[in-house]
Amino acid sequence: MSEISIRRALGIAAVIAVATASAHAQGITQPKQGQGGSVVKGAAGTDGSTGDKGLEHCDKPMGALAVVEPQSQILIALQRYNLSSPVGLIRLMIQQSNCFIVVERGAGMQNLMQERQLASAGQARQDSNMGGGQMVSADFVMTPAVAFSEGNAGGVGGAVGGLFGGKAAAIAGGLKFKEAQTSMLVADARSGVQVAAAEGSTKKADIRLGGGLFGGGGGAAAGGYGNTNEGKIIAAAFMDNYNNVVKVVRNDPSLQRNVGTLKQEAAAGGSTVAGAVYNEGDVLVPKIANVKLMADPSDAAKAVATLGRGDELVVIGKVKDGFVNVQGANGSGWIKTVLVQKR
């Protein structure tokens, strides 16, 4: 072998050795269980969260939020890129941030109602404490959306790199779509008023809709938001959207609702006694005759009146200690909730 060939071989070997050592030092060659490729990863529970770098965080929740499924055409478009509904991804982000309490209003809601139907039919085990008046109401409803523009528009520009960093720009080089835009619309559940969105809403959230994601061909194989090029970019765009929605609600105290911590609300689900829900203005009647209307919410209180089975009562206050505050033809007082029913 000539001297030039030997030097060339040694040079190639040195380059390979340096590259291997660098990859090993960075952990590239080592398997990392639980470390997906998306910016949205980790876990969340009642005691905190992990893997939530880049998310806005809050000291306490600002309300309860339900995330609804995108429209069917959006889900169909996502399926073309081997992506499922983004709702699970978004709900993970919300719980990790601790800015809202996530309430189930998706596919799991059917199973929740099934459990309540079993309880009301007498099929559940005694003392299972499953019934009415236990579920947390949603203060806000979030609707996510993704819009695709397909076709080859050339290489990836600086918009992706500027928004998500150089790694995302590199990832976007193999995207199958020309452009993807994501948005999150948030509406108040009681008034129906949209309070946070991309633009032109009651409260303007300056959501950068994912930027221009240009590229064509060479996409990743089947997978999800953590292991496909398209999924990684969409996940990053949703994180950017959500961070701006959090800022909108945080900066406007009038939008914030009074809810407990996640641990408190989760514990209340098991400790709150199930029962009928009575709202102010509801009309009730005794289930039997000779029911006592009490001056205070206690069996030891003074009886205000004795009611017949057909006597109508109007709810005028809250339920307390198993009694509901009502007004009838014979006066106002408290009556046991188990002894009345809605007309």
Buried (B, 14 or more C-beta within 10 A) or exposed (E): EEEEEEEEEEEEEEEEEEEEEEEEEEEEEEEEEEEBBBBBBBEBEEEEBEBBEEBBEBEEBBBBBBBBBBEEEBBEBBEEBBBEBBBBBBBBBBBBBBBBBBBBBBEEEEEEEEBBEBBEEEEBEEEEBBBEEBBBEBBBBBBBBBBBEEEEBEEBBEBBBEBBEEBBBEBBBBBBBBBBBBBBBBBBBEEEEBBBBBEEBBBEBEBBBBBBBBBBEEBBEEBBBBBBBBBBBBBBBBBBBBBBBBBBBBEBEEBBBEBBBBEEBBEEEEEEEBBBBBEEEBEBBBEEEEBBBBEBBEEEBEEBBEBEEEBBBEBBBEBEEBBBBBBBEBEBBBBBBEBBEEE
